[in-house]
Amino acid sequence: MTFGSTWQNLLDNIEELPSDATLVTPLSRKAFRVTDVQEHRVLIQYRDDDETIPLQRDQFETLHRRIQDSRGEFELDRLPPDAEPYATVLSLHPRFEVDDREGTLTESETPTGSPLVDATEDTDDGDDEREEPDVDVYADALLLIDALERHDVTHLEDVETPALVNLYTLLSDVQRNANDLRQDVRTVLLDRLHHDQPVSGQFGSVQRTSRRNRSLKDDEVVLNAFESAGIERERLTTVDSDKVDEALDVTELSETDVYEVEESEYVRKADVDEDEKETRLQGLKDRLAETEGEEADELREEIEELEDRIDELTEFRSGRSFHESATGG
């Protein structure tokens, strides 16, 4: 099939998209939408950006040729900067598929759908019914929020000791449980991220990177390795990393001859959009303030019950008072 036929088929599929459809780039996960379809180009616009970006027909043809040159499977990390939208849009053609986990764009005779298209734009308007998540950090965070609202933490020296104890306890619990959940999220994210390709969300972005750890091998292994390389044992009577690194500089031994080297993959926070967080938080406060009617009365009752529970759970009791109550004294 000629690219001309492929191009016309692609344009037909693009025009069938709902006007509010959201598309996502495969590596950086940036959301955009198609604003216009023309004979020789497709116009797109990134979310929260007024600039219109043209995707040219000849660039689609070049990408198509590269896929064919790669025997039908093109590695997405070979895309030039800012070219990710071409892969997403091309995946709207039934013969092209993006695998964002494997990081490939493939051509197949079997019609496929694109995992990078959401037919309904995610406006996050909060209309969907919410359920309390079954994670420890959620309950701890609610208690902490309540404590922060009750006390002026901008002047900690004025806060009474029992309240400070409660705050410290809750902060520790939130930190521990949040870190446990963060590690679980990181494990899943590692399967979806590619090196040097930041992925953006509403509140910030992350990227995949690697950490390199090394530790000296057994003393005898290190000493024997250097002895075979012409370094006398007496110079390394006690094996430590400083002496070993100095000896490595004057021999042809490799680092792995004397070190156990491990590389681990991890996710690090690349950026935080504080303005977006502030906007979101203010929106939540405004929506709560506007709640009226029976729903508001029920919400107030729930809040009052929660406050009673919080008072009971966070009430400060010294070891002495606990002992007296337990013994009836």
C-alpha positions in Angstrom: 0.0 0.0 0.0 1.4 3.4 -0.9 1.8 6.1 1.7 -0.8 8.2 -0.1 -3.5 5.6 0.7 -2.2 5.3 4.3 -2.3 9.1 4.7 -5.9 9.3 3.5 -7.0 6.4 5.7 -5.3 8.2 8.7 -7.0 11.5 8.0 -10.4 9.7 7.8 -9.8 8.1 11.2 -8.6 11.4 12.8 -11.8 13.2 11.5 -13.9 10.5 13.2 -12.5 11.4 16.6 -14.9 13.3 19.0 -14.1 16.9 19.2 -13.1 16.6 22.9 -10.9 13.5 22.5 -7.6 13.6 24.4 -4.5 12.1 22.9 -1.3 11.4 24.9 2.3 11.2 23.8 3.7 7.7 24.3 6.8 8.5 26.4 6.4 11.9 28.1 2.6 11.3 28.5 1.7 14.9 27.5 -2.0 15.4 26.7 -3.0 17.1 23.5 -5.9 17.3 21.1 -6.4 17.6 17.3 -7.7 21.1 16.4 -7.9 20.7 12.6 -7.2 18.3 9.8 -5.9 19.6 6.5 -4.8 18.1 3.3 -1.1 18.1 4.0 -1.0 18.5 7.8 -2.7 17.9 11.2 -2.9 20.7 13.7 -2.7 19.9 17.4 -2.6 21.8 20.7 -1.2 20.7 24.0 -3.4 21.0 27.1 -2.9 24.3 28.9 -1.1 25.7 25.9 -2.5 28.1 23.3 0.1 27.4 20.6 -1.1 25.4 17.6 1.5 22.9 16.3 1.4 21.6 12.7 2.2 17.9 12.1 3.3 17.8 8.5 2.4 15.0 6.0 6.0 14.6 4.9 7.2 13.9 8.4 4.5 11.2 8.8 5.8 9.7 5.6 9.4 9.8 7.0 8.2 8.0 10.1 6.4 5.4 8.0 9.5 4.8 6.1 11.6 4.3 9.3 9.1 1.8 10.6 9.4 -0.2 7.3 13.2 0.1 7.5 13.0 -1.4 11.0 11.1 -4.4 9.7 7.8 -3.1 11.1 9.0 -2.3 14.6 10.3 1.2 15.4 11.9 2.1 18.8 10.2 5.2 20.1 13.3 6.5 21.8 14.7 7.1 18.4 12.2 9.8 17.7 13.6 13.3 17.4 12.7 15.8 20.1 9.1 17.0 20.1 8.2 14.3 17.5 6.2 12.1 19.9 2.8 13.4 18.7 3.5 11.9 15.3 3.6 8.4 16.8 0.4 8.9 18.7 -1.5 10.3 15.7 -0.1 7.6 13.4 -1.4 5.0 15.9 -4.9 6.1 15.0 -4.5 4.3 11.7 -5.7 0.7 12.2 -2.5 -0.8 10.9 -0.2 1.0 13.4 0.1 0.3 17.1 2.0 2.0 19.9 3.2 -0.2 22.8 4.0 2.4 25.4 5.4 -0.2 27.8 7.8 -1.7 25.3 8.5 1.7 23.8 7.7 0.6 20.2 5.6 1.7 17.2 4.7 -1.3 15.0 3.0 -1.9 11.7 0.7 -4.9 11.5 -1.9 -6.3 9.1 -4.3 -6.8 12.0 -6.4 -3.8 12.9 -5.6 -2.4 16.3 -6.9 0.4 18.6 -4.7 3.1 20.1 -4.1 3.0 23.9 -3.1 6.7 23.7 -6.6 8.1 22.9 -9.3 8.9 25.4 -12.6 9.7 23.6 -13.8 11.8 26.5 -11.5 14.5 27.8 -10.6 14.1 31.5 -11.8 17.4 33.0 -11.4 16.1 36.6 -14.5 18.0 37.6 -15.2 15.9 40.7 -18.6 14.8 39.6 -17.8 11.1 39.8 -18.7 9.4 43.1 -15.7 9.0 45.3 -14.9 6.1 47.6 -12.6 6.1 50.6 -9.4 4.3 49.6 -8.3 1.4 51.7 -4.7 2.7 52.3 -3.2 3.6 55.7 -1.9 6.9 54.6 -5.4 8.2 53.8 -6.7 7.9 57.4 -3.5 9.3 58.7 -3.7 12.2 56.3 -7.2 13.0 57.4 -6.2 13.1 61.0 -3.2 15.3 60.2 -5.3 17.7 58.1 -7.7 18.1 61.1 -4.8 18.7 63.5 -3.3 21.3 61.2 -6.6 23.1 61.0 -6.9 23.1 64.8 -3.5 24.6 65.6 -1.5 27.5 64.3 1.6 25.6 63.1 3.2 28.8 61.8 4.1 29.6 65.4 5.0 26.2 66.9 6.5 27.7 70.0 2.9 28.8 71.0 1.4 25.3 70.5 0.9 23.3 73.7 3.0 20.2 74.3 0.1 17.6 73.9 -0.8 19.1 70.5 2.8 19.0 69.4 3.0 15.3 70.4 -0.1 14.6 68.3 1.3 16.5 65.3 4.7 14.7 65.5 3.0 11.3 65.8 0.7 12.0 62.8 3.5 13.4 60.7 5.6 10.3 61.4 2.7 8.0 60.5 2.0 9.9 57.3 5.6 9.9 56.3 6.0 6.2 56.8 2.8 5.1 55.1 3.2 7.6 52.3 6.7 6.2 51.6 5.3 2.7 51.6 2.7 3.7 49.0 5.3 5.8 47.1 7.4 2.7 46.7 4.5 0.6 45.4 3.7 3.4 42.9 7.4 3.5 41.9 7.4 -0.2 41.1 4.5 0.1 38.7 5.9 3.3 37.1 9.3 1.7 36.4 7.5 -0.5 33.8 6.1 2.5 32.1 9.0 4.9 32.0 11.9 5.2 29.6 15.3 6.7 30.3 15.7 10.5 29.7 12.0 10.8 28.9 10.2 12.8 31.7 6.5 11.9 32.1 4.2 14.7 33.1 1.1 14.6 35.3 -1.2 17.3 36.6 1.0 18.2 39.5 4.5 17.6 38.2 6.7 15.1 36.4 9.0 12.2 37.0 11.6 10.4 35.0 13.4 7.1 35.1 17.1 7.1 36.1 19.6 4.6 37.6 21.6 4.5 40.8 25.0 2.8 40.9 26.2 1.1 44.1 29.5 -0.6 44.6 31.1 -2.5 47.5 34.5 -4.1 47.8 34.7 -7.8 47.2 36.3 -10.1 49.8 39.7 -8.9 51.1 41.5 -11.9 49.7 39.9 -11.5 46.3 41.0 -7.8 46.2 44.5 -8.5 47.4 45.1 -11.4 44.9 43.8 -9.2 42.1 46.2 -6.4 42.8 49.1 -8.8 43.4 48.6 -10.3 40.0 48.6 -6.8 38.6 52.0 -6.0 40.2 50.8 -4.2 43.4 52.5 -5.6 46.5 50.2 -6.9 49.3 52.0 -4.6 51.8 50.6 -1.6 50.1 47.1 -2.8 50.7 47.5 -4.5 54.1 44.1 -3.2 55.1 41.7 -3.0 52.2 39.8 0.3 52.0 38.2 2.0 49.1 40.6 5.0 49.0 43.7 2.8 48.7 41.9 0.5 46.2 40.9 3.5 43.9 44.5 4.8 44.0 45.8 1.3 43.0 43.2 1.1 40.2 44.6 4.2 38.7 48.0 2.7 38.2 46.9 -0.8 37.0 44.9 -2.2 34.1 42.5 -3.8 36.4 38.8 -3.0 35.9 36.6 -1.7 38.6 34.6 -4.9 38.6 37.7 -7.0 39.4 37.7 -5.7 42.9 34.2 -4.2 43.4 30.7 -5.7 43.5 28.8 -3.2 41.3 25.1 -3.1 41.3 22.8 -0.8 39.3 19.2 -0.2 40.4 16.5 1.6 38.6 14.4 4.2 40.4 12.0 7.0 39.8 12.8 10.5 41.0 10.6 13.6 41.2 11.7 15.9 38.4 9.4 18.8 38.9 6.5 20.1 41.1 3.9 22.5 39.8 3.1 24.4 43.0 0.7 26.7 41.2 -1.4 23.8 39.9 -1.5 22.3 43.4 -2.6 25.7 44.9 -5.3 26.0 42.2 -6.6 22.5 42.8 -6.7 23.0 46.6 -8.5 26.2 46.3 -11.1 24.6 44.0 -11.7 21.9 46.6 -12.2 24.5 49.3 -14.6 26.5 47.1 -16.7 23.5 46.2 -17.0 22.5 49.8 -18.0 26.0 50.8 -20.8 26.0 48.1 -22.3 22.7 49.3 -25.9 23.4 50.4 -29.1 21.5 51.2 -29.6 18.0 52.6 -26.2 17.0 51.3 -24.5 19.8 53.3 -26.3 18.8 56.5 -25.2 15.2 56.1 -21.7 16.3 55.4 -21.7 18.4 58.5 -22.9 15.5 60.6 -20.2 13.3 59.2 -17.6 16.0 60.0 -18.9 16.3 63.6 -18.7 12.5 64.0 -15.2 12.5 62.5 -14.2 15.3 64.9 -15.4 13.3 67.9 -13.4 10.3 66.7 -10.4 12.4 66.1 -10.6 13.9 69.6 -10.8 10.4 71.0 -7.9 9.0 68.9 -5.6 12.0 69.3 -6.3 12.8 72.9 -3.0 13.1 74.7 -2.6 11.0 77.9 0.5 10.8 79.9 1.9 7.4 81.0 0.9 8.3 84.6 -2.7 9.0 83.8 -3.0 5.8 81.7 -1.6 3.8 84.6 -4.0 5.4 87.1 -7.0 4.7 84.9 -6.0 1.1 84.3 -5.5 0.4 88.0 -8.6 2.4 89.1 -6.4 4.8 91.1 
